Amino acid sequence: MPIRSWSLLTLILSSLALPALAQSQPPDTVRTLLAAGRLASVIDTPLHFKLFAVRLPPTEHVSYTGPNSMLYLLSGTLTVALESTTQTVSDGAGVFIPASRTAVFSATGAESAHWLQFVLAPAAEIEKPLLGGPARVEELYRTSESLPGLSTGPYEFSLTRVALPADMPANPPHYRSGAALYYVLAGSGNFMADGNTEPRAAAMPHFERSGWVHQWANPGDAPLILLQANISQEGVPAVLSAVHPPATK
């Protein structure tokens, strides 16, 4: 799957249409773009979202050659070598790993490197192991069905950290134009959709499919911190107001 250079970490995704996002989130919501990449096509094969937690012991290294993925370092220090570029990643940072290019992960600190890896896996690779030894890998989530509603043309793949403030009432109803896989980094809150309210707590994955009208609220006394791996068509807002809900797919 052709992609642009992994150096798109600094890309500001104007295509996410911040005005549309502002309609769906309170002013105190803080969004931080951590990594971004561009996918030339996403309809060549059905795609699934998968999420892994990985631990790599100090001084060890492991190679990754697989689908497009986003890496988020939870703790430790990691270097990521891709082709002629080597990047040192500290905790709280994200990296886009493009498909079919060999990346070498090395734990360079005094402690194990612990990270999350969000993968857009083609159906044919859904059962492929993420990494070999000495990495310890735990699968946290996978979508049971392929992502619906994807269209022709380029897509943006991004990793964003979102902080919802304490005592935040339900934000306006909204939905995703593409899809997103979340991980709750800290705090707890409520997710509301289809007339139901469900709690979301730290260390929980959460998936939002295209067109699913929903709301978030944080009644707690601490911020709710969400990590979002999002895929959306280039030039189309990732999040849309549900004043005019989408047709059911």
N, C-alpha and C positions, 0 to 999 in steps of 0.2 A: 504494500500500500504506500504510494509516494507521499512524502511529507517534506516540509521545510526543515531547515536546520534546527537542532535542539536548542540553539541559542535564543529561541523565542521566549526565554524566561522573562525578558524585559518588555515583551509586547504588551501594550495597553489595548485591551480588547474593546475598541470602540463599537464593534459589532454587537456587543452585549447590550447596547442601547440603555445607558444609565437612566434616562428619563423614565423608561418603562419599569425599571427596577425600583425607582423611587416611588412609583405609585403603589408598589406592593410591600414596601418595608418602611418602618418608622425612621425618622431622621437619625436616631441614635444607633441604628444598625450600622456596624462597621464591616466592610468587605475588603479583604486584602487578597489581591491576585498573587499567587505563589509561583505558578508555572503555566505555560501555554504552548500549544502546538497547533498546526494546521494539517488536517487530513484531506487529501485530494478527493477521496471517494470512500463512502461507507456502505455502499449497497452491493459490492461485489460478492459478499457473503454475509449471512446473518451474523450479528454481533451479540455477545453477552458481556455484561459487566461482572467482574470478579474482584474480590478484595482479599488481600493476604496481609498477615503480620509476619515480619521476618526478623530474626536475630542472627547476627554474625559475630562470632567471638573476636576479641582483640587480635590484631595483626593478621587476621585471615582475610581471604578474598574469594570471590565467586563471580562467575560469568553469567550474563543474561543475554539471550538472543530469543526474542519472542514478539508478541503483539505490542502495539502502542500501549504505553502505561505511564502512570504518574506515581512518583515516589515522594513520600513525606516522611522526614526523619523525626521520630519521636524522642530519641535520646542517643547520646554518643556522638562520634564524629565519623563521617563517611567520605571517602573520595570516590567519585564516579568518573571513570575513564571511558571516553567514547571517541573512537578513531584517534585523531591527534590532539584531542582536548581532554584535560583533566580538571575536574571541578571539586573543590572541597565543600562539603555540605554540613552545616551545623543544625542542631535540633530546631525544629520549627520552620525549616526551609523545604521547598519543593523542587522537583526536577522532572522535566518531560523526557521520557525514554522512547525514541522513535522505533517503529517496528523494524524487525529484521536487521538491525545493526547491533553488533556485539558491544555490550557495556560491561565493564569490570568494576564490581563494587568491592571496596577495601575498607575494613574497619581500622582506622589509623589511631584512634585514641586509646586510653588506658582501660576503657570499658567496652562492652559489646555495643555494636551499633544496632539500634532497634528502629525499624521503619514499617510504614504501611505502603502497600503497592496496589494501586487501582489499575486494573487491566481491562482493555477492550478486546476480548478474545473472540476471534472467529469461531464459528460452530465446530469447524474441523479440528480446532486446537483446544476445545473446552476442557479436555481431560489431561492436557499436557502439563507436567509438573512445572512450577514456576522456576525453581532454582534447585541445584544439587547441593551436596555437602561441600563445606561444613556448615552452610546456612541451615537454620531451623525454621521451617515454614509452616504456618497455620492458615488454612483457608477460613476466612471469617464469613464470606457471603458470596453467592453467585445468583444471578437472575435465572429463574426457572425456564423462561422463554426468551427468545431473541428480542432485541429492542424493536418496538413497532414504530411505524410512521416515519422512517428515515427516507430522505429524498435524494435525488441526484444532485451533484455539485459538491463543492468543498464544505467542510465542517470545521468548527473550532472545538478543540479539546482543551479544557482548562481545569486548573486546581485552585480553589479559592477557600480561604478561611473566613467564616462569617461569625460575628459576635452579636448576639441578640441581647439587649440590655435587660437587667433585672426588672421585675414587675411590668414586663411588656404585655399589653393586651393582645388579643388576636390581630394579626395584620390583615389587610384586605385580601379577599379571595384572589388567588392567582394560579397559574399553571405553567408548566415548562413546554417550550416548543420542541425540545429534544428529549433528553433524559439526564438524570443525575443520580450518582451513588454517593451517599453521605456516610460520614463517621462522626459520632458525637465525641469530641475531644474532652469537653468538660461541662459541668452543669447538668441541668435537666430541664425539660420543658414538655409542651404538649403539641401533638400533630393532629389536625382536624381535617377530616375528609369523609365524604359520603355519609354525613350525619353522625359520625363517630369521633370520639376524642381518645387518643392513645398516648401514653407517656413515652418519652424518649429520654434515656439516661446515658451517662458517660460510658464509652466503649461499645455502644450499640451501632450497628450499621443500619442504614435506612435507604430505600430506593424510591425514586419518583419517576414514573413513566411519563411519556408525552401526553399532554392534554388532561392530566389528573388535577382537577380543581381542589385546592387545599389551602390551609392556613397554618401558621405557627404562632405559638404564644409561649411566654416565659413568665409564669407567676412566681418564680423563685426569687431569692434575694441575692443571687449571683448571676453573672452573665452565662448564657448558653452559647457554647463555642462549637460550631459545626465546621466540618471539613467537607467540601463539595467537589467531586470530580464530575464535570459537566460536559456534555456533548450537545452542540446546537449548530444549526446550519449557518454558514457564514452570511452575515448581513441581516440575520433574523434575531430579534431579542431572545435571550435565553429564558427570560421570565416575562410573562404577559399577564396583564390584568384580566380578571374573569368577569368584568362587566358584561362582556359578550362572550360567554363560554364557548369553547371549541365543540365541534360536532363529536359525538361519541364514536370512538374507533373500535 
